[in-house]
């Protein structure tokens, strides 16, 4: 009989740096109202994405095993350029794909919610389109898809009673 070795997945507070980053962007967005009002919406949107990426990473991919992709997502999100936010979204998408593959290989089930699981892919597409089209309304669908999808599940990913 072949013994299958399962790695221990140690969670850590991956969402904390994303929260700090989101608060920094919100502060910068608030201050921009006096200095550069044209930057206000962009900075606030990136702050919202920092909170979103922190939430989804903490709920679904909190293990230290994924630290490199988590760090790439965080560091690229910290660079206030749309191309960097697109890179952050792609890192989040690859993180999701890797975590799904790992969970399946461990024989476990992943809490499936199409809206939540689609949001990183939608985020990648939206930020890529924003780089070229500069239309901020493109950035809302990924956030909007995450929130209602997340509300139908409790923190363990099972339907609420």
C-alpha positions as CSV (number, residue, x, y, z in Angstrom):
1,X,0.0,0.0,0.0
2,X,1.4,3.4,-1.0
3,X,1.1,6.0,1.8
4,X,0.1,9.4,0.6
5,X,1.8,12.2,2.4
6,X,-0.4,15.3,3.1
7,X,1.4,18.5,3.8
8,X,0.4,20.5,6.9
9,X,-1.2,23.7,5.8
10,X,-0.5,26.3,8.4
11,X,-2.7,29.4,8.2
12,X,-1.4,32.8,9.1
13,X,-3.0,36.2,9.3
14,X,-2.6,36.9,5.6
15,X,-5.4,39.4,5.6
16,X,-3.7,41.8,8.1
17,X,-1.2,43.3,5.6
18,X,-4.0,43.7,3.1
19,X,-6.2,45.5,5.6
20,X,-3.3,47.9,6.5
21,X,-2.7,48.5,2.8
22,X,-6.4,49.1,2.2
23,X,-6.5,51.7,5.1
24,X,-3.4,53.4,3.7
25,X,-5.2,53.7,0.3
26,X,-8.3,55.0,1.9
27,X,-6.3,57.6,3.8
28,X,-4.5,58.6,0.6
29,X,-7.8,58.7,-1.2
30,X,-9.3,61.0,1.5
31,X,-6.3,63.3,1.4
32,X,-6.4,63.4,-2.3
33,X,-9.7,65.3,-2.2
34,X,-7.7,68.4,-1.2
35,X,-4.6,68.0,-3.4
36,X,-5.5,65.8,-6.4
37,X,-9.3,65.2,-6.5
38,X,-9.0,63.4,-9.8
39,X,-7.0,60.6,-8.0
40,X,-9.7,60.1,-5.3
41,X,-11.8,57.5,-7.0
42,X,-8.8,55.4,-8.1
43,X,-7.2,55.4,-4.7
44,X,-10.5,54.4,-3.0
45,X,-11.1,51.6,-5.5
46,X,-7.6,50.2,-4.9
47,X,-8.3,50.4,-1.2
48,X,-11.5,48.4,-1.7
49,X,-9.5,45.8,-3.8
50,X,-6.9,45.5,-1.0
51,X,-9.7,44.6,1.5
52,X,-11.3,42.3,-1.1
53,X,-8.0,40.5,-1.8
54,X,-7.3,40.2,1.9
55,X,-10.8,38.7,2.6
56,X,-10.7,36.2,-0.2
57,X,-7.1,35.2,0.6
58,X,-7.9,34.7,4.3
59,X,-11.0,32.7,3.7
60,X,-9.9,30.4,0.9
61,X,-6.0,30.4,0.6
62,X,-4.6,31.3,4.1
63,X,-1.8,28.7,4.2
64,X,1.9,29.7,4.4
65,X,2.4,27.3,1.5
66,X,1.1,30.0,-0.8
67,X,3.2,32.8,0.7
68,X,5.1,33.7,-2.5
69,X,1.9,34.3,-4.5
70,X,0.3,36.1,-1.5
71,X,3.3,38.4,-1.3
72,X,3.3,39.0,-5.1
73,X,-0.4,40.0,-4.9
74,X,0.2,42.3,-1.9
75,X,3.4,44.0,-3.2
76,X,1.9,44.6,-6.7
77,X,-1.3,45.9,-5.2
78,X,0.8,48.4,-3.2
79,X,2.2,50.0,-6.4
80,X,-0.3,52.7,-7.4
81,X,-0.4,51.8,-11.1
82,X,-3.2,50.0,-12.9
83,X,-0.8,47.6,-14.4
84,X,0.4,46.6,-10.9
85,X,-3.2,46.0,-9.8
86,X,-3.7,43.8,-12.9
87,X,-0.7,41.8,-11.8
88,X,-2.0,41.5,-8.3
89,X,-5.3,40.2,-9.7
90,X,-3.5,37.6,-11.8
91,X,-1.5,36.5,-8.8
92,X,-4.8,36.1,-6.9
93,X,-6.2,34.0,-9.8
94,X,-3.2,31.8,-9.9
95,X,-3.3,31.4,-6.1
96,X,-7.0,30.3,-6.4
97,X,-6.1,27.8,-9.2
98,X,-3.2,26.3,-7.1
99,X,-5.3,26.1,-4.0
100,X,-8.2,24.4,-5.9
101,X,-5.7,21.9,-7.3
102,X,-4.2,21.2,-3.9
103,X,-7.5,20.7,-2.2
104,X,-8.6,18.3,-4.9
105,X,-5.3,16.4,-4.6
106,X,-5.8,16.0,-0.8
107,X,-9.2,14.4,-1.4
108,X,-11.1,17.3,0.3
109,X,-13.8,19.4,-1.1
110,X,-13.6,23.1,-1.7
111,X,-16.5,25.3,-0.8
112,X,-17.9,25.9,-4.2
113,X,-19.6,29.2,-4.8
114,X,-19.5,30.3,-8.5
115,X,-19.7,34.0,-7.7
116,X,-16.9,34.0,-5.2
117,X,-14.6,31.7,-7.2
118,X,-15.2,33.7,-10.4
119,X,-14.3,37.0,-8.7
120,X,-10.5,36.7,-9.0
121,X,-10.8,35.8,-12.7
122,X,-13.2,38.7,-13.2
123,X,-10.8,41.0,-11.3
124,X,-8.0,40.0,-13.6
125,X,-10.1,40.8,-16.7
126,X,-11.4,44.0,-15.3
127,X,-8.0,45.5,-14.3
128,X,-6.6,44.4,-17.7
129,X,-9.4,46.2,-19.5
130,X,-9.0,49.2,-17.2
131,X,-5.4,49.5,-18.2
132,X,-6.4,50.1,-21.8
133,X,-9.9,51.7,-21.5
134,X,-9.5,53.7,-18.3
135,X,-13.2,53.2,-17.5
136,X,-13.6,52.8,-13.7
137,X,-17.0,51.2,-14.0
138,X,-15.2,48.0,-15.2
139,X,-13.8,47.6,-11.7
140,X,-17.1,47.1,-9.9
141,X,-18.3,43.6,-11.2
142,X,-15.6,41.6,-9.4
143,X,-16.3,43.2,-6.1
144,X,-20.1,42.9,-6.6
145,X,-19.7,39.2,-7.6
146,X,-17.8,38.5,-4.4
147,X,-20.1,40.1,-1.9
148,X,-23.4,38.4,-2.6
149,X,-21.6,35.1,-3.2
150,X,-19.8,35.3,0.1
151,X,-23.0,36.1,2.0
152,X,-24.6,32.7,1.1
153,X,-21.8,30.8,3.0
154,X,-20.5,30.9,6.5
155,X,-16.8,31.1,7.2
156,X,-16.3,27.3,6.7
157,X,-17.9,27.6,3.3
158,X,-21.0,25.6,4.1
159,X,-24.5,27.0,3.5
160,X,-26.0,29.0,6.4
161,X,-28.7,27.2,8.4
